[in-house]
Amino acid sequence: MNLFLLSNEKKKGRGKMNKEKAVVVFSGGQDSTTCLFWAQQRFDEVIAVTFDYGQRHRLELECATEIANELNIPHHTLDMSLLNQLAPNALTRQDIEITEKDGEPPSTFVEGRNLLFLSFAAVLAKQYNARHLVTGVCETDFSGYPDCRDVFIKSLNVTLNLSMDYSFVIHTPLMWLDKAETWELADDLGAFDYVRERTLTCYNGIKGSGCGECPACKLRQNGLSKYLAKKEAGSK
């Protein structure tokens, strides 16, 4: 195995990859829940880790716990409140408006979030003798977040391996998928209805279809509409 190989699959694939363990960075949203189902089909043991960084809606933590319990997946919630102190933004402050400006990351960007999340996930993974980390970052629909890019993940994978002298592999099954293709992947995994109804993507804290107005809901709904139109056309 190439120890620094990044699994950036464009499409699904069935059957278990191996008999090893994987830790999934898990928020209870559409992307991370799809990754959770993806990991379940590929690894004998899957562990979910959620980070409490003082996010705008505590329902995200509750949703992640509920899903992990329903899928019978061991689940850890780690305290990352320091991130809230260091990086005020629209996801951690009720008084900061959710905005998007051309040429700038949106106000929902949390500086250093994926760097810290994956680093702490790696520390947890090593305690379980798990060599696989799974995250739902995506460069196709990455909303301008620099820490969702493939080059960042590859760089961090090398850094984690060197810093801990341990051969992690970071898997990014959604890296090259747009939101319509992410819905298609969930469907192929047999999780379409579950992801559609049980996950929380909305910045305003509304499960399922969400508020319909925030950037996350619009991206999710546009992808869903595109996928359903494709599916209907294919059935004719």
Secondary structure, DSSP 8 states (H G I E B T S, - for coil): --TT--B--SS---S-S-S-EEEEE--SSHHHHHHHHHHHTT-SEEEEEEEES--S-THHHHHHHHHHHHTT--EEEEE-HHHHHH---TTT-TTS-----TTS--TT--TTHHHHHHHHHHHHHHHTT--EEE----STT-TT-GGGSHHHHHHHHHHHHHHHTS--EEE-TTTT--HHHHHHHHHHTT-HHHHHHH----TT---TT--S-SHHHHHHHHHHHHHHHHHHHHH-
